[in-house]
Amino acid sequence: MAGAPARAFPSDPKDGKLAEWQKQLQEFYFAELQDGKVDRWQIINCQPPATVTIDVGVAPTGTGAPEGNRSAGVNGFVLNTMTPSTDKTCYYFWAFCRNYALQDQNTTFETREGVTKIFGQDEYILEAQQIAIDQNPDREFYNLNIDAGAMWSRRLTDKMVEKEIKKKVTA
């Protein structure tokens, strides 16, 4: 993608909101927008310990999206909720909805198939990660910049667990 690099920043270190903006991208994202430069956002909200929502979208550059007016753009909304089933596995529930081409059944089908494929790839990677963790329990994670949201979420959840353990110890 051409354009300014993404910048990710927490809105508040106590909550789980992370916003990432890429401005003036040349890439064409949705047929609903004309070709040309767009501003792309991905706003992630983590509600520990188990829910993550993502607001992702694009708007033509110069229409005010980074300042809060995203009415000229298109959005996709993702809901992820995980709940443990064992000490090393979980149930992973997800949903995706959009605010564009709502009457277009073909867009619905293509979007559902695309998102399902992406989550299937995620499942494969997560399973491989769990195997690697099990085989190397003392190895420290190496995180990339793209992992900032997941790292932050993990830290918030770890703090919740620590707090819960302290309560049990003092009780």
C-alpha positions as CSV (number, residue, x, y, z in Angstrom):
1,M,0.0,0.0,0.0
2,A,1.3,3.4,-0.8
3,G,0.7,6.3,1.5
4,A,1.6,7.4,5.0
5,P,2.6,4.7,7.5
6,A,0.0,3.5,10.0
7,R,0.1,5.0,13.4
8,A,-1.4,3.1,16.3
9,F,-2.0,4.6,19.6
10,P,-3.9,3.7,22.8
11,S,-6.7,6.1,23.7
12,D,-6.4,5.4,27.4
13,P,-4.0,3.0,29.0
14,K,-6.7,1.7,31.3
15,D,-9.1,0.6,28.5
16,G,-8.6,-1.5,25.5
17,K,-9.0,0.9,22.6
18,L,-6.4,1.0,19.9
19,A,-6.7,3.2,16.8
20,E,-4.7,2.8,13.6
21,W,-4.9,5.3,10.7
22,Q,-3.3,5.2,7.3
23,K,-3.8,8.4,5.4
24,Q,-3.8,9.1,1.7
25,L,-3.5,5.6,0.6
26,Q,-3.6,5.1,-3.2
27,E,-5.1,1.6,-2.8
28,F,-8.7,1.1,-4.0
29,Y,-10.7,-0.7,-1.3
30,F,-14.4,-0.8,-2.1
31,A,-16.4,-0.4,-5.2
32,E,-18.6,2.0,-3.3
33,L,-15.8,4.5,-3.3
34,Q,-14.3,6.1,-6.4
35,D,-10.7,5.3,-7.3
36,G,-8.2,7.6,-5.7
37,K,-6.7,8.3,-2.3
38,V,-8.4,7.1,0.8
39,D,-7.9,7.3,4.5
40,R,-8.1,3.8,6.2
41,W,-8.9,3.1,9.8
42,Q,-8.9,0.2,12.1
43,I,-10.2,0.9,15.6
44,I,-9.9,-2.0,18.0
45,N,-11.8,-2.1,21.3
46,C,-10.8,-4.8,23.8
47,Q,-13.1,-5.6,26.6
48,P,-11.1,-8.0,28.7
49,P,-11.1,-10.8,29.3
50,A,-12.8,-12.1,26.2
51,T,-14.3,-9.6,23.7
52,V,-12.7,-7.6,20.9
53,T,-14.6,-5.4,18.5
54,I,-13.0,-3.9,15.4
55,D,-14.3,-1.0,13.3
56,V,-12.5,-1.0,10.0
57,G,-13.1,1.2,7.0
58,V,-12.1,3.7,4.4
59,A,-13.2,7.1,3.3
60,P,-12.0,9.4,0.5
61,T,-9.1,11.5,1.6
62,G,-10.1,14.9,2.7
63,T,-13.6,14.1,3.8
64,G,-12.8,14.4,7.5
65,A,-12.6,10.7,8.6
66,P,-9.5,11.1,10.8
67,E,-11.2,14.0,12.6
68,G,-14.3,11.9,13.3
69,N,-16.6,12.4,10.2
70,R,-16.6,9.0,8.5
71,S,-20.0,9.5,6.8
72,A,-18.4,9.5,3.3
73,G,-16.8,6.2,3.9
74,V,-17.7,2.5,4.3
75,N,-17.3,0.5,7.4
76,G,-17.0,-3.2,8.4
77,F,-17.6,-4.2,12.0
78,V,-16.1,-7.3,13.6
79,L,-17.1,-8.9,16.9
80,N,-14.8,-11.5,18.4
81,T,-15.6,-13.3,21.6
82,M,-13.5,-16.1,23.1
83,T,-14.3,-18.3,26.1
84,P,-12.1,-21.1,27.5
85,S,-13.0,-24.7,27.0
86,T,-9.8,-26.2,28.5
87,D,-6.6,-24.7,29.8
88,K,-5.2,-24.7,26.3
89,T,-8.3,-24.3,24.0
90,C,-11.2,-22.0,23.7
91,Y,-14.4,-21.4,21.7
92,Y,-14.0,-18.5,19.3
93,F,-17.2,-16.8,18.2
94,W,-17.2,-14.1,15.6
95,A,-19.5,-12.0,13.5
96,F,-19.0,-9.4,10.7
97,C,-21.4,-6.7,9.5
98,R,-21.1,-3.8,7.2
99,N,-22.8,-0.5,6.4
100,Y,-22.5,-0.6,2.6
101,A,-24.3,-2.5,-0.3
102,L,-26.8,-3.9,2.2
103,Q,-29.2,-5.0,-0.5
104,D,-26.5,-6.7,-2.6
105,Q,-26.7,-10.4,-1.9
106,N,-23.5,-11.0,-3.9
107,T,-21.6,-8.6,-1.7
108,T,-23.0,-10.5,1.3
109,F,-21.9,-13.8,-0.1
110,E,-18.4,-12.6,-1.1
111,T,-17.9,-10.9,2.3
112,R,-19.0,-13.9,4.3
113,E,-16.8,-16.2,2.2
114,G,-13.8,-13.9,2.5
115,V,-14.2,-13.3,6.3
116,T,-14.7,-17.0,6.9
117,K,-11.5,-17.8,5.0
118,I,-9.6,-15.2,7.0
119,F,-10.8,-16.7,10.3
120,G,-10.0,-20.2,9.1
121,Q,-6.4,-19.0,8.5
122,D,-6.4,-17.4,11.9
123,E,-7.5,-20.7,13.4
124,Y,-4.7,-22.6,11.7
125,I,-2.1,-20.1,13.0
126,L,-3.5,-20.0,16.5
127,E,-3.4,-23.8,16.7
128,A,0.2,-23.8,15.4
129,Q,1.1,-21.1,18.0
130,Q,-0.4,-23.2,20.8
131,I,1.7,-26.2,19.7
132,A,4.8,-24.0,19.7
133,I,4.0,-22.7,23.2
134,D,3.4,-26.2,24.5
135,Q,6.7,-27.4,23.0
136,N,8.7,-24.3,24.3
137,P,7.0,-23.2,27.5
138,D,9.9,-21.1,28.7
139,R,10.4,-19.2,25.4
140,E,9.5,-15.5,25.4
141,F,7.1,-14.2,22.7
142,Y,8.5,-12.1,20.0
143,N,6.0,-9.5,18.9
144,L,5.9,-7.4,15.8
145,N,4.4,-3.9,15.5
146,I,1.4,-5.4,14.0
147,D,0.8,-7.3,17.2
148,A,0.4,-4.2,19.3
149,G,-3.4,-4.7,19.8
150,A,-3.0,-8.3,20.8
151,M,-0.1,-7.5,23.1
152,W,-2.1,-4.8,24.8
153,S,-5.1,-7.0,25.2
154,R,-2.9,-9.7,26.7
155,R,-1.4,-7.2,29.2
156,L,-4.9,-6.0,30.3
157,T,-6.0,-9.6,30.8
158,D,-2.8,-10.5,32.7
159,K,-3.5,-7.6,35.0
160,M,-7.0,-8.8,35.6
161,V,-5.7,-12.3,36.4
162,E,-3.1,-10.9,38.8
163,K,-5.7,-8.8,40.6
164,E,-8.0,-11.9,40.9
165,I,-5.1,-14.0,42.3
166,K,-4.3,-11.3,44.8
167,K,-7.9,-11.2,46.0
168,K,-7.9,-15.0,46.4
169,V,-4.7,-14.9,48.4
170,T,-5.9,-12.2,50.8
171,A,-9.4,-13.7,51.2
